[in-house]
Amino acid sequence: MTNTEIRTAQVKVPNGDLQIDAYLAEPAQKGTFPAVIVIQEIFGVNIHIREVAEKFAKEGYVAIAPTLFQRTAPGYEGGYTPEDIQQGRGYKEQTTADEILSDIKAAIAYLRTLPNVQGDAIGSIGFCFGGHVVYLAATLPDIKVTASFYGGGIPNSTPGGGEPTITRTSEIKGPIYAFFGLDDQGIPLEHTEQIEAELKKNQITHAIFRYPGAGHGFFCNHRASYNAEAAADAWKNVQELFQKNLQLQKV
């Protein structure tokens, strides 16, 4: 179903008294489709995250990208300058694991209200900060499959503080693939090895991909660190993972 016609919209996802801004991309034709929750970097739901959602929609998924900074910075969208990085990190530091999981649960509930979503076929993908978040969200029973891109701090931190996210590995419900660049200055090889060891210990279906010559953000073609070869291979592996574990409708 590659390159199917799609439609996009800005939507509101209710979470109690909070209305979460989200970007929705979906196939334009009639049918029911698996869904993907796309989790942002520290830069908000910017052009990169919207394009990832659109890539999934063109492959036959309903994709939604909820903002994680709705409580502190509604509508925030950053680029990749040093100033943007500093600002985005500040917003990230104001998030907590409980709030993030609450927002993702709200996105799941929203998806299930859509008539074109296969309710039990929901996966997640995240990048940078979002790569950490989806590792955490993989503990939710509704998330059937996860792709985590260069998620930093998983072995030694969790949003808002507390026990590191890696300590929750045993709670992961479905298969998870994790993607790292070997030239990523922010994620030491030791951390990727700790993640791999913990996944093995807990018998979680997984694969770890480490790309030589790739740095942080290698999947994003809006960043100077973009690595086309690594990005293409990672996307191929993501597609195989999701197609295998979510029932992709054939049309």
PEFENBEL-V541803 format. One record per residue. N is the residue number from 1. RES is the residue in one small letter. OMEGA is omega in whole degrees, -180 to 180 (999 if undefined). NEAR is the number of other C-alpha atoms within 8 Angstrom. D_LAST is the distance of its C-alpha to the last C-alpha in Angstrom with 2 decimals. Layout:
N,RES,OMEGA,NEAR,D_LAST / N,RES,OMEGA,NEAR,D_LAST
//
This chain:
1,m,-176,8,6.85 / 2,t,176,6,10.57 / 3,n,173,6,12.39 / 4,t,177,11,10.03 / 5,e,-177,8,12.53 / 6,i,170,12,14.28 / 7,r,-178,8,17.28 / 8,t,180,9,20.21 / 9,a,167,7,23.23 / 10,q,-176,8,26.41 / 11,v,176,8,26.69 / 12,k,178,8,29.41 / 13,v,-179,12,28.98 / 14,p,174,10,31.91 / 15,n,-173,10,33.91 / 16,g,179,5,37.08 / 17,d,-178,5,39.16 / 18,l,173,7,37.12 / 19,q,-174,10,34.36 / 20,i,173,12,32.26 / 21,d,180,13,30.82 / 22,a,177,13,27.24 / 23,y,-177,14,24.61 / 24,l,175,13,21.13 / 25,a,-174,15,18.07 / 26,e,175,14,14.64 / 27,p,-178,14,11.38 / 28,a,-176,8,12.55 / 29,q,178,6,9.84 / 30,k,179,6,10.20 / 31,g,173,5,8.94 / 32,t,-170,9,10.62 / 33,f,170,12,10.64 / 34,p,-175,17,13.32 / 35,a,179,14,16.22 / 36,v,172,13,18.65 / 37,i,-177,13,22.25 / 38,v,-174,14,23.61 / 39,i,-173,16,27.38 / 40,q,164,18,29.71 / 41,e,177,13,32.57 / 42,i,-173,12,36.03 / 43,f,179,14,35.22 / 44,g,178,14,33.23 / 45,v,-176,16,29.78 / 46,n,-174,11,30.51 / 47,i,180,6,28.57 / 48,h,-178,10,27.58 / 49,i,177,13,26.11 / 50,r,179,11,24.30 / 51,e,176,8,22.82 / 52,v,177,9,21.68 / 53,a,180,15,19.93 / 54,e,177,13,18.25 / 55,k,178,8,17.23 / 56,f,180,13,15.44 / 57,a,179,15,13.76 / 58,k,177,15,12.52 / 59,e,176,10,11.04 / 60,g,177,15,9.15 / 61,y,166,14,12.35 / 62,v,-175,16,14.86 / 63,a,178,15,18.00 / 64,i,180,14,21.54 / 65,a,179,15,24.77 / 66,p,176,17,27.86 / 67,t,179,12,31.22 / 68,l,-176,10,33.62 / 69,f,-174,12,36.73 / 70,q,-177,11,36.54 / 71,r,-173,7,39.89 / 72,t,-176,7,41.85 / 73,a,180,8,40.16 / 74,p,177,8,37.79 / 75,g,-178,7,35.82 / 76,y,176,9,36.97 / 77,e,-177,8,35.22 / 78,g,172,9,36.98 / 79,g,-173,8,36.94 / 80,y,176,9,38.31 / 81,t,175,6,42.01 / 82,p,178,6,44.67 / 83,e,178,7,45.27 / 84,d,-180,11,41.63 / 85,i,180,12,41.67 / 86,q,-180,8,44.86 / 87,q,-180,8,43.60 / 88,g,178,12,40.28 / 89,r,178,9,42.16 / 90,g,178,8,44.43 / 91,y,179,12,41.62 / 92,k,-177,11,40.08 / 93,e,180,8,43.47 / 94,q,178,8,43.43 / 95,t,175,12,40.35 / 96,t,-180,10,40.63 / 97,a,-179,10,38.41 / 98,d,179,6,38.72 / 99,e,-179,8,37.72 / 100,i,180,11,34.72 / 101,l,176,10,33.46 / 102,s,-179,9,34.12 / 103,d,179,12,32.04 / 104,i,174,10,29.08 / 105,k,178,8,29.38 / 106,a,178,11,29.40 / 107,a,177,12,26.18 / 108,i,180,10,24.58 / 109,a,178,8,26.03 / 110,y,-180,10,24.78 / 111,l,-176,10,21.15 / 112,r,174,10,21.50 / 113,t,-177,6,22.63 / 114,l,-176,7,19.37 / 115,p,-178,6,17.28 / 116,n,-180,9,13.93 / 117,v,170,12,15.13 / 118,q,-167,11,14.94 / 119,g,-178,8,18.72 / 120,d,-177,6,19.48 / 121,a,-177,10,17.12 / 122,i,176,16,19.19 / 123,g,178,13,20.43 / 124,s,176,14,22.89 / 125,i,-179,15,23.95 / 126,g,-173,18,27.32 / 127,f,177,15,29.66 / 128,c,174,15,33.47 / 129,f,178,13,34.74 / 130,g,175,16,31.17 / 131,g,173,18,31.02 / 132,h,-177,16,33.93 / 133,v,-177,12,32.52 / 134,v,173,15,29.28 / 135,y,176,12,31.50 / 136,l,-178,11,33.34 / 137,a,178,10,30.29 / 138,a,176,17,28.99 / 139,t,180,12,31.75 / 140,l,-176,8,29.96 / 141,p,-178,7,28.46 / 142,d,180,7,25.32 / 143,i,-173,14,24.39 / 144,k,-177,14,22.49 / 145,v,-172,15,22.41 / 146,t,171,15,24.38 / 147,a,-177,14,24.78 / 148,s,180,17,28.31 / 149,f,176,13,29.45 / 150,y,176,15,33.24 / 151,g,-177,14,34.22 / 152,g,171,10,37.98 / 153,g,-177,10,40.57 / 154,i,-179,14,38.65 / 155,p,-172,11,41.63 / 156,n,-179,9,44.34 / 157,s,170,11,43.17 / 158,t,-179,13,41.01 / 159,p,179,10,40.46 / 160,g,180,9,43.61 / 161,g,-177,8,45.55 / 162,g,-180,7,46.01 / 163,e,-179,8,45.06 / 164,p,-179,12,42.78 / 165,t,-178,13,39.06 / 166,i,-179,10,39.19 / 167,t,179,8,41.31 / 168,r,-176,10,38.31 / 169,t,-178,11,36.28 / 170,s,-178,8,36.86 / 171,e,-178,7,34.95 / 172,i,-170,10,31.64 / 173,k,-174,11,29.09 / 174,g,179,11,26.18 / 175,p,179,10,25.64 / 176,i,171,13,26.82 / 177,y,178,13,26.85 / 178,a,-173,12,29.62 / 179,f,-179,13,30.07 / 180,f,171,15,33.53 / 181,g,-179,14,35.39 / 182,l,176,11,38.60 / 183,d,179,9,40.34 / 184,d,-177,11,39.52 / 185,q,-177,7,43.01 / 186,g,-178,6,42.05 / 187,i,-179,10,40.61 / 188,p,178,8,43.04 / 189,l,179,7,41.91 / 190,e,-180,6,43.82 / 191,h,179,11,41.42 / 192,t,178,10,38.33 / 193,e,177,8,40.29 / 194,q,178,9,41.24 / 195,i,-179,11,37.65 / 196,e,-179,9,36.65 / 197,a,-179,8,39.69 / 198,e,177,10,39.00 / 199,l,178,13,35.40 / 200,k,-177,8,36.76 / 201,k,-178,7,39.61 / 202,n,176,8,37.38 / 203,q,175,6,34.95 / 204,i,176,13,31.94 / 205,t,-172,8,28.98 / 206,h,168,9,29.08 / 207,a,176,7,29.29 / 208,i,180,9,31.53 / 209,f,179,9,30.94 / 210,r,-173,8,34.02 / 211,y,176,10,33.94 / 212,p,177,7,37.25 / 213,g,-179,7,38.22 / 214,a,179,15,35.79 / 215,g,179,14,37.31 / 216,h,180,13,36.34 / 217,g,-173,11,33.39 / 218,f,-178,15,32.17 / 219,f,-172,10,28.51 / 220,c,-178,10,29.47 / 221,n,175,10,29.81 / 222,h,-178,6,32.14 / 223,r,179,9,34.70 / 224,a,-178,5,37.33 / 225,s,-180,10,36.35 / 226,y,178,14,32.86 / 227,n,-171,11,32.28 / 228,a,-178,9,29.45 / 229,e,179,6,29.48 / 230,a,-180,11,29.52 / 231,a,-179,12,26.86 / 232,a,179,8,24.44 / 233,d,180,8,25.16 / 234,a,-180,11,24.88 / 235,w,177,8,21.45 / 236,k,-180,8,20.23 / 237,n,176,8,21.80 / 238,v,-179,10,20.44 / 239,q,179,8,16.80 / 240,e,179,8,17.65 / 241,l,-176,10,19.48 / 242,f,-180,10,16.88 / 243,q,-180,9,14.02 / 244,k,-170,7,16.66 / 245,n,172,8,18.00 / 246,l,-176,12,15.29 / 247,q,-180,8,12.43 / 248,l,-179,9,9.49 / 249,q,177,8,6.42 / 250,k,177,4,3.79 / 251,v,999,3,0.00
//
